[in-house]
Amino acid sequence: MAGGGMGGSYSKKIGFVYIFNLVCGVGALMLPLAFNEAGLILGFLFLAFCSFLAYICVTYVIEVMSCSNVLLRHQEKKKRQEEISINNDAGLMVDNESLVDEDNMDEDLQDVQQHDQSNTGLWGKLKGKILGTKQRTADHHESTGLLTSISETKSDEVTEHDMLLPSNTFHSKKQGELKLFSIVTQTELGLCAEQFLGLYGKIFFYMVIIFYLYGDLAIYAVSVPKSVYQVTGSLGALSDTNTFRIYALIFAILIVPLCYLNFSKTKYLQLFTLAMRNLALALMIILSLVFIFQGRGAPFKDLKKFDLGGIKTLYGVTIYSFMCHHSLPGIVSPIKDKRGLNLLFMLDFASIFACYILLCYTAMFAFGHQKYPKCPAHIGPDHPCQIQELFTYNFTSYNWPPVGYFLALFPVFTLSSNFPLIAITLRGNIQTLFKDVKVINNMHWLVKRLIFSSMATLPPIVLVFFVQDITKLASLTGGFAGLGIQFFFPAIMVFCARRKMSQVFKRSQVKNPHGSWFQSFLWIELVIAFATVGLIYQTVLQVISAYEWLHS
């Protein structure tokens, strides 16, 4: 499989859990502050718009994956036909029945045979073209002529004669389309970029995705030990730096081994983390509501409603909060029943959006207009404060210390769970990048697993011991690469994939059952325009920041 096999499968419900667990992470904790700066109305509208565009791009990625699988099967068929032609030139006999058994592209013809047993019409022509007859296999010259006629079909075009079911049987045709576009092979986005964007597009994609994923892992690897340190402080006579490094080492020992497994192997970890995340989010929302009902919250008139200046913060945080596109191949491929994936992700994103809105609104009404800008640097009863960079810090002063400890350590649960998911995705992309290297292809699969898993996890872990500036890592990672992964590449690749499919199925009325609900080119233009404006905006902000730093 491209990008590595999953080693197992799971239901849509488990896939729903994985996506919710991946998306609703540390970004959710940064949203309340950014939302507060934009205001109640602008924050809602902007968050809704960004989540909608992020969902559109998720459907684009699923469509691209299905088109990628079509091309892989078609290329495999052409490769086998070329091998048959070579065997014919060498005077070798080929058993047609073994050809049929080996040719995965003809699996969707089985339903046709059940509906039409005769050798006349479309099925007869198709059967005569691909399957042949016993009389032809009995005669060497006739068999050679048959196979040569097949191998002479050099065009990339695919018609009903090659792959589809009879159009007069609606149910059979729908089943044929489902098999034709089935997502069987796990095609990482790096492989999709190679198929639809060409060599230079593939190289640029790998530069962006590897930069983003390494940066993402570095942020996680720094944030987890730093969050633990903020709760415990220095250990005995150890310095702050050495205490941090001890926590970083413990994090590496506990989490890195999970990165050598597969998504399906982390099933129970993900379910446990989802339970902890839901508990933490529910606690923050409930405690904020209690604070409001006690009359200690902010009145509506004192809260921001519409502040365009707040977009500067909300833009990047929102993109980060809905990021999951780079991990979709590893999560979608093992789902057993892939029908209705667009609906599944719509429900997932709607649930995440509702959770974000509820969290942000309760945060604003509870802490949006407090007197103290900073919370106490300890766990225990104390004064409330304004919304913090991570919303969990607002509860360190709660009257019951165990709740304060649990919420303060909530980022540890979230990031520790997501680190293996991101590392496995990075491993798949690196492995796809080196898929044509003969030395690596000849290695045992276990050796390849160890090498690529180490390449994905060790660099960010090593970096932790030298760089602990989360803000710098986040600005370099999410400011630019996030736009490319979430918006630019899905929109451009789905455009190229649709054009490629139109070339492949020139004379066939084929509908992709995994196609996005947003087929109009206007949706692609909207996504690219939004991302382009954001890229220019982020660039200007970085230039201004660099100028101010040089002249400070």
Secondary structure as UniProt FT lines:
FT   TURN            2..3
FT   HELIX           12..23
FT   HELIX           26..38
FT   HELIX           40..89
FT   TURN            90..91
FT   HELIX           96..102
FT   HELIX           104..109
FT   HELIX           110..115
FT   HELIX           121..126
FT   HELIX           127..131
FT   HELIX           134..138
FT   HELIX           140..151
FT   TURN            160..163
FT   TURN            167..168
FT   HELIX           170..180
FT   HELIX           189..232
FT   TURN            236..237
FT   HELIX           240..255
FT   HELIX           256..260
FT   HELIX           263..266
FT   HELIX           267..293
FT   TURN            294..295
FT   HELIX           300..302
FT   HELIX           308..310
FT   HELIX           311..321
FT   HELIX           325..327
FT   HELIX           328..332
FT   TURN            333..334
FT   TURN            339..340
FT   HELIX           341..367
FT   TURN            368..369
FT   HELIX           391..395
FT   TURN            396..397
FT   HELIX           401..408
FT   HELIX           410..433
FT   TURN            434..436
FT   HELIX           438..441
FT   HELIX           445..464
FT   TURN            465..466
FT   HELIX           470..478
FT   TURN            479..480
FT   HELIX           481..483
FT   HELIX           484..488
FT   HELIX           489..504
FT   TURN            505..507
FT   TURN            513..514
FT   HELIX           521..550
//
